[in-house]
Amino acid sequence: MDKIIHFSIHNKLVIGLFTLALIVWGSYSVTQLPIDAVPDITNNQVLVVTVTPSLAAQEVERLITFPVEQAMATIPNKVEMRSFSRFGLSLVTLVFADDVDIYWARQQVSERLKEAETQIPPGVGKPGLAPVTTGLGEIYQYILRPKKGYEATYSATELRTTQDWVVRRQLLGTPGVADVSSYGGYLKQYEIALDAEKLRRANLTVSEVFTALEKNNQNTGGAYIETGPSDGGNRYFIRSEGLVTDLEDIRRIVVRNLPAPGHSAEHPVGHPAGHPAGSVPTLIGDVAEVRYGHALRYGAMTHNDRGEVVGGIVLMLKGENSSKVIRAVKARIATIGKTLPEGVEVVPFLDRTKLVNNAIGTVSRNLAEGALIVVFVLVLLLGNLRAGLVVASVIPLSLLF
């Protein structure tokens, strides 16, 4: 210790430069710290989510939750496993030891989900993993609403479609964002409401309608046609476009060709208009009403007595710096605003940056007040302002170092 003190006194320039370098390094480190308002004490967990639209809680528990739990029983380093089954939803939470890498744990769960899928009846539901986030991952929340004067222009369905296909898809590419959850509005669907009486008169079954829809809603590819040198040696690729694009395309899908009165389906003569001679095509529109609809919902989202709005929650990736992620999200929101339909805006209503800044401001003020009290006490006891400042400088320097 005596040698260190002796060296420091006789080499003030070296010590000063060394101290200055540490101050610069410490100041830079402060800007890179993942500062948050509260510590994230969420344990190391992987969540398996299965959505099934029509099963009661008893069936969800028996057909989905139990097979998933059985498949996960042999995973090593697992501390706890708990589940939750309700109407249309199954949640299985697996808690791992704190020293287990979260991505290794997710890999183990993914491998065993393949086994669980073989035990779940087809069409019931397909389990998947929740995003890599925590209980404190909700860092930014916003609403999507029409501007003043445009309230009658955009419906709740159109706002939800814009959120899902424009805003959410662009936010997902932001560094540090694990997922974006959508709320409110109506989830747009194409509905085919079958008329039982018309089906009976046409002698059709629901299965035939399903089969016709499946077979007539897909694109196919073929070979190519290569022209000779006189035509420039071009190559034309063959493709068939069969995907439906609107309601009229669905209405015109042929379910079955029925023989017309007075004709025999077994002995067609020709094929006018693309159908066997003497046959009458039965279309989807002949036996059903095709319309726009929406998925079942269990609530609505309103804002300041101005009608329905649509909202989104940005979930942060586990372990990321919330301040940096929020800055990136705000920059992306500004870019997304230029691509929104006229009269639609994104308005944030929860920004964790404000909470973090308030917490940092409180800590900074308390530290400053404490430092001033220490300086005052040291100067009072030592009777020397310079000595008091030298001793008091240990507080900020220690924090930076």
NORJO-V963602 format. One record per residue. N is the residue number from 1. RES is the residue in one small letter. PSI is psi in degrees with one decimal (* if undefined). D_FIRST is the distance of its C-alpha to the first C-alpha in Angstrom with 1 decimal. Layout:
BEGIN
((N & RES & PSI & D_FIRST) (N & RES & PSI & D_FIRST))
END
This chain:
BEGIN
((1 & m & -41.0 & 0.0) (2 & d & -39.0 & 3.8) (3 & k & -38.8 & 5.4) (4 & i & -44.0 & 5.1) (5 & i & -42.4 & 6.3) (6 & h & -44.5 & 8.6) (7 & f & -38.9 & 9.9) (8 & s & -39.8 & 10.6) (9 & i & -38.1 & 12.4) (10 & h & -1.8 & 14.4) (11 & n & 61.3 & 15.4) (12 & k & -35.6 & 16.6) (13 & l & -43.6 & 19.4) (14 & v & -45.7 & 17.6) (15 & i & -39.3 & 15.3) (16 & g & -44.8 & 18.5) (17 & l & -40.8 & 20.5) (18 & f & -41.8 & 18.1) (19 & t & -42.3 & 18.1) (20 & l & -41.0 & 21.9) (21 & a & -41.1 & 22.4) (22 & l & -34.6 & 20.7) (23 & i & -43.6 & 22.9) (24 & v & -45.0 & 26.0) (25 & w & -43.3 & 25.3) (26 & g & -38.6 & 24.6) (27 & s & -38.8 & 27.8) (28 & y & -39.4 & 29.8) (29 & s & -32.9 & 28.7) (30 & v & -40.2 & 29.9) (31 & t & -18.2 & 33.3) (32 & q & -2.3 & 33.5) (33 & l & 136.8 & 32.7) (34 & p & 73.6 & 35.7) (35 & i & 135.3 & 35.9) (36 & d & 168.0 & 38.7) (37 & a & -38.9 & 40.1) (38 & v & 151.1 & 39.8) (39 & p & 143.1 & 38.2) (40 & d & 106.6 & 40.6) (41 & i & 18.9 & 40.8) (42 & t & 135.0 & 43.9) (43 & n & 173.4 & 44.0) (44 & n & 102.2 & 44.6) (45 & q & 153.9 & 48.4) (46 & v & 131.1 & 51.3) (47 & l & 125.9 & 54.5) (48 & v & 121.5 & 58.0) (49 & v & 132.9 & 60.6) (50 & t & 122.0 & 64.3) (51 & v & 124.7 & 66.8) (52 & t & 122.7 & 70.4) (53 & p & -19.9 & 72.8) (54 & s & 5.8 & 75.5) (55 & l & 142.7 & 74.4) (56 & a & 169.6 & 74.1) (57 & a & -36.9 & 71.1) (58 & q & -44.2 & 72.8) (59 & e & -36.6 & 73.5) (60 & v & -42.3 & 70.0) (61 & e & -43.3 & 68.5) (62 & r & -40.7 & 71.0) (63 & l & -22.9 & 71.3) (64 & i & -58.7 & 67.8) (65 & t & -46.7 & 65.1) (66 & f & -47.3 & 66.0) (67 & p & -36.9 & 66.2) (68 & v & -42.9 & 62.8) (69 & e & -40.4 & 61.2) (70 & q & -39.3 & 62.8) (71 & a & -29.5 & 61.6) (72 & m & -3.0 & 58.0) (73 & a & -25.3 & 57.9) (74 & t & 7.7 & 56.6) (75 & i & 130.0 & 53.5) (76 & p & 161.6 & 50.3) (77 & n & 21.8 & 47.2) (78 & k & 127.5 & 49.4) (79 & v & -39.7 & 48.4) (80 & e & 150.1 & 51.3) (81 & m & 127.7 & 54.5) (82 & r & 157.6 & 56.7) (83 & s & 164.2 & 59.7) (84 & f & 122.8 & 61.8) (85 & s & 131.3 & 65.5) (86 & r & -179.4 & 67.6) (87 & f & 115.8 & 70.6) (88 & g & 7.6 & 70.0) (89 & l & 137.9 & 66.3) (90 & s & 129.7 & 64.2) (91 & l & 125.2 & 60.4) (92 & v & 120.9 & 58.5) (93 & t & 126.8 & 54.7) (94 & l & 121.3 & 52.5) (95 & v & 128.6 & 49.0) (96 & f & 166.3 & 46.5) (97 & a & 153.2 & 43.2) (98 & d & -27.0 & 40.2) (99 & d & 3.1 & 38.9) (100 & v & 133.0 & 42.2) (101 & d & 130.3 & 42.7) (102 & i & -33.4 & 45.2) (103 & y & -30.6 & 47.2) (104 & w & -42.2 & 47.5) (105 & a & -42.8 & 48.8) (106 & r & -33.7 & 51.3) (107 & q & -42.3 & 52.4) (108 & q & -41.8 & 53.2) (109 & v & -41.0 & 55.1) (110 & s & -40.0 & 57.0) (111 & e & -39.1 & 58.2) (112 & r & -17.3 & 59.6) (113 & l & -30.3 & 61.3) (114 & k & -39.8 & 63.7) (115 & e & -40.2 & 64.7) (116 & a & -35.5 & 65.1) (117 & e & -29.9 & 67.3) (118 & t & -20.8 & 69.8) (119 & q & -10.6 & 70.3) (120 & i & 128.8 & 70.8) (121 & p & 145.2 & 74.4) (122 & p & 139.4 & 75.0) (123 & g & -5.1 & 75.0) (124 & v & -44.1 & 73.3) (125 & g & 152.5 & 69.8) (126 & k & 115.3 & 67.1) (127 & p & 148.1 & 63.5) (128 & g & 169.2 & 60.6) (129 & l & 140.4 & 56.9) (130 & a & 162.4 & 55.5) (131 & p & 158.1 & 53.1) (132 & v & 79.6 & 49.4) (133 & t & -179.6 & 48.4) (134 & t & -177.3 & 47.3) (135 & g & -20.9 & 48.4) (136 & l & 20.9 & 46.4) (137 & g & -7.3 & 47.7) (138 & e & 90.9 & 50.3) (139 & i & -17.8 & 48.6) (140 & y & 126.1 & 51.6) (141 & q & 143.0 & 55.1) (142 & y & 166.9 & 58.1) (143 & i & 151.3 & 61.9) (144 & l & 117.6 & 64.5) (145 & r & 158.6 & 67.4) (146 & p & 145.2 & 70.3) (147 & k & 168.2 & 69.9) (148 & k & 128.6 & 72.2) (149 & g & -12.1 & 75.7) (150 & y & 12.1 & 75.2) (151 & e & -36.6 & 75.2) (152 & a & -6.3 & 78.6) (153 & t & -37.1 & 77.8) (154 & y & 127.1 & 75.3) (155 & s & 172.0 & 75.8) (156 & a & -31.5 & 73.2) (157 & t & -42.6 & 74.0) (158 & e & -37.3 & 73.5) (159 & l & -41.6 & 70.1) (160 & r & -37.5 & 69.0) (161 & t & -40.9 & 70.2) (162 & t & -40.5 & 68.2) (163 & q & -45.7 & 65.1) (164 & d & -36.0 & 65.4) (165 & w & -14.4 & 66.6) (166 & v & -60.0 & 64.9) (167 & v & -53.3 & 61.9) (168 & r & -43.7 & 60.5) (169 & r & -32.7 & 61.0) (170 & q & -32.4 & 59.1) (171 & l & -28.9 & 56.2) (172 & l & -21.3 & 55.7) (173 & g & 3.9 & 54.5) (174 & t & 132.5 & 51.5) (175 & p & 133.0 & 48.1) (176 & g & -4.1 & 46.5) (177 & v & 124.6 & 49.9) (178 & a & -38.7 & 51.0) (179 & d & 165.2 & 54.5) (180 & v & 119.9 & 56.6) (181 & s & 137.1 & 58.9) (182 & s & 145.1 & 62.2) (183 & y & 154.4 & 63.9) (184 & g & 172.1 & 67.2) (185 & g & -168.7 & 70.4) (186 & y & 130.4 & 72.7) (187 & l & 111.4 & 71.9) (188 & k & 136.5 & 74.8) (189 & q & 156.8 & 77.0) (190 & y & 119.5 & 80.4) (191 & e & 138.7 & 82.7) (192 & i & 102.2 & 86.0) (193 & a & 104.2 & 88.0) (194 & l & 140.2 & 90.7) (195 & d & 113.4 & 94.2) (196 & a & -38.5 & 95.4) (197 & e & -41.5 & 99.1) (198 & k & -37.1 & 98.8) (199 & l & -40.9 & 97.0) (200 & r & -42.5 & 99.9) (201 & r & -33.2 & 102.6) (202 & a & -1.9 & 100.9) (203 & n & 45.1 & 100.5) (204 & l & 157.8 & 96.7) (205 & t & 163.5 & 93.8) (206 & v & -35.6 & 90.2) (207 & s & -37.6 & 89.0) (208 & e & -36.2 & 91.1) (209 & v & -43.9 & 89.6) (210 & f & -44.8 & 86.1) (211 & t & -41.9 & 87.0) (212 & a & -40.9 & 88.6) (213 & l & -42.4 & 85.6) (214 & e & -41.9 & 83.2) (215 & k & -22.5 & 85.4) (216 & n & 23.3 & 86.1) (217 & n & 62.2 & 82.5) (218 & q & 149.2 & 80.9) (219 & n & 148.6 & 80.7) (220 & t & 156.1 & 81.7) (221 & g & 158.0 & 81.4) (222 & g & -153.2 & 83.8) (223 & a & -147.6 & 84.2) (224 & y & 158.7 & 84.8) (225 & i & 123.3 & 87.8) (226 & e & 122.9 & 87.5) (227 & t & 164.3 & 90.0) (228 & g & 176.8 & 91.6) (229 & p & -29.6 & 90.8) (230 & s & -23.0 & 93.5) (231 & d & 14.5 & 91.5) (232 & g & 1.9 & 88.2) (233 & g & 39.2 & 87.0) (234 & n & 159.8 & 85.4) (235 & r & 118.8 & 84.1) (236 & y & 119.3 & 84.7) (237 & f & 140.5 & 82.8) (238 & i & 130.2 & 84.7) (239 & r & 149.0 & 83.2) (240 & s & 124.8 & 84.7) (241 & e & 112.0 & 83.3) (242 & g & -0.2 & 84.1) (243 & l & 134.9 & 81.3) (244 & v & 146.0 & 82.6) (245 & t & -18.7 & 81.6) (246 & d & -179.0 & 83.4) (247 & l & -35.6 & 85.7) (248 & e & -35.7 & 88.8) (249 & d & -38.8 & 87.5) (250 & i & -42.5 & 87.1) (251 & r & -30.7 & 90.5) (252 & r & 4.1 & 92.2) (253 & i & 132.0 & 90.7) (254 & v & 126.5 & 93.7) (255 & v & -46.7 & 93.6) (256 & r & 147.4 & 96.8) (257 & n & 116.1 & 100.1) (258 & l & 142.6 & 103.0) (259 & p & 136.5 & 106.6) (260 & a & 158.2 & 108.8) (261 & p & 131.7 & 112.0) (262 & g & 2.5 & 114.7) (263 & h & 155.8 & 112.4) (264 & s & 127.4 & 111.1) (265 & a & -21.0 & 107.4) (266 & e & -16.6 & 108.3) (267 & h & 65.7 & 110.5) (268 & p & 146.1 & 108.8) (269 & v & -42.2 & 110.7) (270 & g & -172.7 & 108.2) (271 & h & 61.3 & 104.8) (272 & p & 145.1 & 105.3) (273 & a & 25.3 & 102.3) (274 & g & 7.7 & 100.0) (275 & h & 151.8 & 101.4) (276 & p & 145.5 & 104.1) (277 & a & 139.3 & 107.6) (278 & g & 16.4 & 108.9) (279 & s & 153.5 & 105.4) (280 & v & 117.2 & 103.7) (281 & p & 133.5 & 99.9) (282 & t & 118.2 & 98.2) (283 & l & 164.1 & 95.1) (284 & i & -41.1 & 92.1) (285 & g & -17.8 & 93.4) (286 & d & -23.7 & 96.7) (287 & v & 1.9 & 95.2) (288 & a & 160.1 & 92.1) (289 & e & 121.5 & 90.7) (290 & v & 127.0 & 87.7) (291 & r & 170.3 & 85.4) (292 & y & 138.8 & 81.9) (293 & g & -162.6 & 80.1) (294 & h & 156.1 & 76.7) (295 & a & 157.0 & 74.7) (296 & l & 139.8 & 74.7) (297 & r & 158.3 & 72.1) (298 & y & 16.1 & 70.9) (299 & g & -178.7 & 69.9) (300 & a & 163.4 & 69.7) (301 & m & 119.3 & 67.2) (302 & t & 166.7 & 68.2) (303 & h & 114.1 & 66.5) (304 & n & 42.6 & 67.4) (305 & d & 26.3 & 71.1) (306 & r & 23.8 & 71.5) (307 & g & -171.1 & 72.7) (308 & e & 145.4 & 71.1) (309 & v & 173.0 & 68.0) (310 & v & 139.9 & 66.0) (311 & g & 165.4 & 62.3) (312 & g & 148.7 & 59.5) (313 & i & 124.4 & 56.0) (314 & v & 123.4 & 53.3) (315 & l & 128.9 & 51.2) (316 & m & 143.5 & 47.7) (317 & l & 140.7 & 46.5) (318 & k & 130.3 & 44.1) (319 & g & -1.6 & 40.4) (320 & e & 163.5 & 41.2) (321 & n & 112.2 & 39.8) (322 & s & -37.4 & 42.4) (323 & s & -43.9 & 41.8) (324 & k & -40.2 & 42.3) (325 & v & -40.4 & 45.3) (326 & i & -39.6 & 47.0) (327 & r & -41.7 & 46.6) (328 & a & -38.2 & 48.3) (329 & v & -42.3 & 51.0) (330 & k & -40.9 & 51.8) (331 & a & -39.8 & 52.2) (332 & r & -36.9 & 54.5) (333 & i & -40.5 & 56.5) (334 & a & -37.8 & 57.1) (335 & t & -40.6 & 58.5) (336 & i & -35.2 & 60.6) (337 & g & -27.4 & 62.1) (338 & k & -17.3 & 63.9) (339 & t & -1.9 & 65.6) (340 & l & 154.4 & 66.9) (341 & p & 153.3 & 70.6) (342 & e & 130.8 & 71.7) (343 & g & 2.7 & 71.3) (344 & v & 138.1 & 68.5) (345 & e & 154.7 & 64.9) (346 & v & 122.7 & 61.6) (347 & v & 115.5 & 60.1) (348 & p & 143.6 & 56.7) (349 & f & -5.3 & 56.5) (350 & l & 117.5 & 53.1) (351 & d & 112.3 & 50.0) (352 & r & -18.3 & 46.7) (353 & t & -39.3 & 44.9) (354 & k & -42.9 & 46.1) (355 & l & -42.3 & 44.7) (356 & v & -44.6 & 41.3) (357 & n & -38.7 & 41.2) (358 & n & -41.0 & 42.1) (359 & a & -42.5 & 39.3) (360 & i & -39.4 & 36.8) (361 & g & -39.7 & 38.1) (362 & t & -44.7 & 37.8) (363 & v & -43.5 & 34.1) (364 & s & -42.6 & 33.3) (365 & r & -42.2 & 35.0) (366 & n & -40.0 & 33.3) (367 & l & -42.2 & 29.8) (368 & a & -43.2 & 30.8) (369 & e & -41.4 & 32.2) (370 & g & -40.2 & 29.1) (371 & a & -41.5 & 26.8) (372 & l & -38.4 & 29.2) (373 & i & -42.1 & 29.2) (374 & v & -45.3 & 25.4) (375 & v & -44.1 & 25.5) (376 & f & -44.9 & 28.4) (377 & v & -43.9 & 26.8) (378 & l & -44.7 & 23.5) (379 & v & -39.0 & 25.7) (380 & l & -41.2 & 27.9) (381 & l & -41.9 & 25.3) (382 & l & -23.5 & 23.1) (383 & g & 17.8 & 26.3) (384 & n & 121.4 & 24.8) (385 & l & -43.1 & 25.7) (386 & r & -44.2 & 23.0) (387 & a & -38.5 & 20.2) (388 & g & -41.3 & 21.9) (389 & l & -37.8 & 22.2) (390 & v & -45.7 & 18.6) (391 & v & -40.1 & 17.6) (392 & a & -23.8 & 20.6) (393 & s & -15.5 & 19.9) (394 & v & -31.8 & 17.4) (395 & i & -59.5 & 20.6) (396 & p & -34.9 & 22.4) (397 & l & -39.3 & 19.5) (398 & s & -40.9 & 18.5) (399 & l & -44.0 & 22.1) (400 & l & -40.6 & 22.5) (401 & f & * & 19.5))
END
